[in-house]
Amino acid sequence: MATFEVGADRRLFEAMESGRKTVYVLPATDEYQLICSGDRVEFGKVGAIAVGFVRRYADLEALIEGESWGNVRLDESSADQTLTRIRQSIAWDSTVEVSAGVLAIRVRSTLRK
């Protein structure tokens, strides 16, 4: 089991903790190439999730279609708003999305720190 550190985003973690958001999205960077079921993703001092499964998609549109927008959204009222929010995130790298794709991380469980 490996541990991966991502930015401390309380809103995202709380949405996953409550079950409103069941898929966490990451660009398919070299850093996350080996992430797999059973691994842990830490959100700074906020909490962590256990990874249920990982699927790779060519881009965010394919991920939204494959995983269902309702599982990926935070508070948005449409798939387009969700795509915009993810792409406008400080941590998002659109060049990685184009060259390597994106990862859908299914949340198995959450643990608050």
C-alpha positions in Angstrom: 0.0 0.0 0.0 1.4 3.4 -1.0 0.4 6.9 0.1 0.0 9.8 -2.2 -0.2 13.4 -1.0 -2.5 15.9 -2.8 -3.5 19.5 -1.9 -5.5 20.0 1.3 -8.9 20.8 -0.1 -11.4 20.6 2.8 -14.5 21.0 0.5 -13.5 18.1 -1.7 -12.7 15.9 1.2 -16.0 16.7 3.0 -18.0 15.9 -0.2 -16.2 12.5 -0.4 -16.6 11.9 3.4 -20.4 12.5 3.1 -20.7 10.3 0.1 -21.9 13.1 -2.2 -18.7 12.7 -4.3 -17.5 9.2 -4.9 -14.9 9.7 -7.7 -11.8 11.9 -7.2 -10.1 13.2 -10.4 -6.4 13.5 -11.0 -4.3 14.3 -14.1 -2.4 11.1 -15.1 1.1 12.5 -14.2 4.1 10.4 -13.7 3.6 10.9 -9.9 0.3 9.0 -10.0 1.0 6.3 -12.6 1.4 3.6 -9.9 -1.6 4.4 -7.8 -3.9 1.4 -7.4 -6.7 -0.1 -5.3 -5.9 -0.1 -1.6 -3.6 2.9 -1.8 -4.2 6.0 0.3 -4.6 9.6 -0.9 -4.0 12.2 1.8 -5.5 15.7 1.8 -3.0 17.4 4.0 -4.1 17.6 7.6 -7.8 17.3 6.7 -8.1 13.6 6.0 -7.4 10.7 3.6 -9.3 8.4 1.3 -8.7 4.7 0.6 -8.6 4.0 -3.2 -11.3 1.5 -4.4 -10.2 1.4 -8.0 -8.4 3.5 -10.6 -9.5 4.0 -14.2 -7.7 6.0 -16.9 -9.5 8.1 -19.4 -8.3 10.1 -22.4 -9.8 13.4 -21.1 -12.2 14.8 -18.6 -15.2 14.5 -21.0 -14.6 10.8 -21.3 -14.2 10.4 -17.5 -17.5 12.3 -16.9 -19.3 10.0 -19.3 -17.7 6.8 -18.0 -18.0 7.5 -14.3 -21.3 9.5 -14.4 -21.3 13.2 -13.7 -23.2 12.7 -10.4 -20.2 10.8 -9.0 -17.6 13.4 -9.9 -19.4 16.7 -9.2 -18.9 18.8 -6.1 -21.8 21.4 -5.9 -22.2 22.1 -9.6 -25.6 21.8 -11.3 -24.3 20.5 -14.7 -21.5 18.4 -16.2 -20.2 21.5 -18.0 -19.8 23.4 -14.7 -18.0 20.4 -13.2 -15.6 20.3 -16.1 -15.0 24.1 -15.7 -14.3 23.8 -12.0 -11.8 21.0 -12.4 -10.0 22.7 -15.2 -9.8 26.0 -13.3 -8.3 24.4 -10.3 -4.9 25.6 -9.4 -3.5 22.1 -9.3 -4.9 21.1 -12.7 -2.5 20.7 -15.6 -4.3 20.8 -18.9 -1.1 19.8 -20.8 -1.0 16.5 -18.8 -4.7 16.0 -19.6 -4.0 16.3 -23.3 -0.8 14.2 -23.4 -1.4 11.5 -20.8 -5.1 11.6 -19.8 -6.9 11.7 -16.5 -7.4 9.2 -13.6 -10.7 8.4 -11.9 -10.1 7.4 -8.3 -13.1 5.6 -6.7 -13.4 6.4 -3.0 -13.6 3.2 -0.9 -13.6 5.0 2.4 -12.5 8.2 4.1 -10.6 8.9 7.3 -10.6 12.3 9.0 -7.4 13.3 10.7 
